[in-house]
Amino acid sequence: MLISIVAPCYNEEDVIGSFHDQVQKVAEELLPLGHDMEFVYVDDGSRDRTLDVLQRLSGLDPRVRYISFSRNFGKEAALIAGLRHARGDAVIVMDADLQHPPELIRRMVDLHEQGYDQVIARRTRTGDRLTRTLTARLYYRIVNRLVDVELVDGVGDFRLLSRRVTDAVLELTEYNRFSKGLFAWVGFPSTTLDYENAAREAGHSSWSLRSLLNYGIDGLLSFNNRPLRAALHLGMALLVCAMSYTAWIVGAALINGVQTPGYVTIITAVTGLAGVQMIMLGVIGEYTGRIYYEVKRRPHFLVKATNVDRAKDLVP
């Protein structure tokens, strides 16, 4: 069985060599068991020497294939590029910063041979700050009440995909991608294994607070239209409140006469309703923007350099 390792890379020159050495060791362990391996590295427009390192690795190891983007298109684009190029009977998606332990690969392959199409690695939150753990749990509890698929806390892109799952994911051609949700949406028999959180061996994470927030919003909006329905319900509720308040004001005026209206009440109502309107417009705008990007049908990525024999296979 051929196993493809798909590893997106962004500014990983300090760690990519160590990562390749470790996955090579796993490949040597699997070879006597009848499993061969290829390594698909996707350079997502790195600003350091990541491409130079990948070119050097490809010269030393013929199993190394790399794709380098013309600029940074994001991890979702890097994932779809790697999956399109992976030729294996099973594909393992993992980060190149060694936060996804390569020693789990053999356990994943064993579980795949037991009949599972997806073997999903779930990260424990050992060592995380309490605030981050509580925030993540709250996020997943809220999101799972809204989206049409189940998202599990600690589950990311680190997983093994069978060939039929890989082909199914590649059939989903939307521009706005949320891979964690897509993997859950396609289904097929799955199992989960836990692993302890690991620190980066070198370099710095490219995930800022803003990036995590945007990623969370993508997860919320990518698989349902319930925020739009919630905006409608909220508008109806505000209309009922406004009508009730109007009836109360008219009744009070008929009974007690016209009194001087309260300045604080007016300002509070105006600013509060304006804020709700802006939120609802923002929700509508998010969905409209996604439609805008979908109808333009732009490619997910552009390739600057690659050692792929048939570059036409990578045309998005």
C-alpha positions, 0 to 999 in steps of 0.5 A: 500500500502506498501512503502519501504524507501531505504536509503544508508548510509556511515559513518552516525552514528551521523544522522541515528537515527534522520533520522529514527525518522523522517521517523517513524513519517511520517509512523505513519501519513500514516498508517491511510490512509492505507499505511504501511512502511518498512525501508531498510538501506544499509551500504556501508562499513562505517568505523564508528558505522553505522552498530551498530546503524542499528542493534540497530534500527532493534531490536527496530523496526521490519520494519527495514532491513539492509544490510552491505557491506564487504567494500565501493562499492559506492552509485550506488551499495548501491542503487541497493542493496536497490532496490533489497531488497525493497518489497514495492508497491512504493519505495522511495530512499533518503539519510540518512543525512537529506538533503532529507526532510522526510516531502516530503514523504507524497506529493510524495505518494499523487502524486503517487496515482494520477497515476505517476510512478515516483515522482521526487524531484528537489532541488533548488539551494537556498544558493549555491555559485554562482560559483557552480550554474553556473558550474552546469547549464553549465554542464547540458547544455553541457551534455544534448546536448550529452547524449541520456536522459534528465538530469535535474539540481537539480534532484538526486536520491531522488524520488518515484518509482512505482513497475513497474519502480523499476522492470524495473531498476533492469532489467538493469544489467550493472556494470557501473551504473549512476542511475540518467540516468537510472531512466530517461531512463526507462521512465513511467509517471513522475512528479517533485516537488521542495524543498529547499536545506537543510544542513546536520544535522551531519557528513561530506559529502563524496563528494569531488571535485574529486568525483563530477568530476568523477560522472560528467564524468560517466554521460557523458559517460554512455549513449552515444558514442558521445565523441568517435564520437567527437574524430573522428571529431576532428582528421579529423579537425586536419588532414585538418588543417595539410594538409592546413598548409603543403600546405601553407608552400610548397607554401611559399617555392616555392615563397619565397624560404626555410626560417628558420622555427620558433622554437615557431611554431614547439613546439606549434604544437607538444605539442598541437597535443600531448595534443589532442592525449592524450585526444582522447586516454583517451576517448577511454580508458574510454570506453575500461575500461568500457567494461573490467569491464562489461565482467568480470561480477563481483558482484556489492557488497558483503554482510558482515552482514544483517538481511534479512531472505532470504540472497540468494535474495541479491546475486548480 
